[in-house]
Amino acid sequence: MSWQLQDAKNRFSEVVEKALTEGPQHVTRRGRPAVVVIAEAEYQKLRKPGPSFVDHLLAMPKVDIEFERVNPPSRDVDL
């Protein structure tokens, strides 16, 4: 559901109740999306840290591959 900022301020208890029972409540300001009100439990799920990018890379299978180094010819540059 989407609320205009003024309506959300005037009916904040209702916005909170709907966030708890129905899900995220979107609030607009001057016709543009501004914020989303969500339940604390949902917020905590979003904050739960996952594996880091480094952990992800380190978890990849190890493959023993050798690459041949190629030295391409240099090009002439006009200055």
C-alpha positions in Angstrom: 0.0 0.0 0.0 1.1 3.5 -0.7 0.5 6.5 1.6 1.0 10.2 1.0 3.3 11.7 3.7 0.6 13.9 5.2 -1.8 10.9 5.5 0.9 8.7 6.9 1.7 11.3 9.6 -2.0 11.7 10.5 -2.6 8.0 10.6 0.8 6.7 11.7 -0.7 4.1 14.1 -2.6 2.6 11.1 0.5 2.7 8.9 2.4 0.7 11.7 -0.5 -1.8 12.2 -0.7 -2.4 8.4 3.1 -2.9 8.2 2.9 -5.5 11.0 -0.1 -7.4 9.5 0.0 -6.7 5.7 3.6 -6.0 4.9 5.6 -3.0 3.8 3.9 0.4 3.6 5.3 2.8 1.1 5.2 6.5 1.8 5.5 9.2 -0.9 6.5 12.8 -0.6 5.5 15.3 -3.3 4.3 12.3 -5.4 7.7 10.5 -5.3 8.6 7.4 -3.3 10.3 8.5 -0.1 10.4 5.7 2.6 9.0 2.3 3.4 7.7 1.3 6.8 8.3 -2.3 7.6 7.9 -4.6 10.7 10.9 -5.0 13.0 11.1 -8.7 12.3 11.3 -8.1 8.5 14.0 -5.4 9.1 16.0 -7.9 11.2 15.8 -10.5 8.4 17.2 -7.9 6.0 20.0 -7.0 8.3 21.2 -10.5 8.9 24.7 -10.7 7.5 25.5 -13.2 4.9 28.8 -14.5 3.6 31.1 -11.8 2.4 32.2 -11.6 -1.2 35.6 -12.9 -0.2 34.0 -15.9 1.6 32.1 -16.6 -1.6 35.2 -16.5 -3.7 37.1 -18.7 -1.3 34.3 -21.3 -1.3 34.6 -21.8 -5.1 36.0 -25.1 -6.2 39.7 -25.2 -6.6 40.8 -26.0 -10.2 44.4 -26.5 -11.1 44.6 -24.7 -14.5 47.7 -23.1 -16.0 47.3 -20.3 -18.4 49.9 -19.5 -21.1 51.1 -16.0 -21.0 50.7 -14.2 -24.3 52.8 -11.2 -25.1 50.9 -9.4 -27.9 53.0 -7.2 -30.2 53.0 -3.6 -29.2 51.3 -1.1 -31.5 52.7 2.1 -33.0 51.2 5.3 -31.7 51.4 8.5 -33.6 52.1 11.5 -31.2 
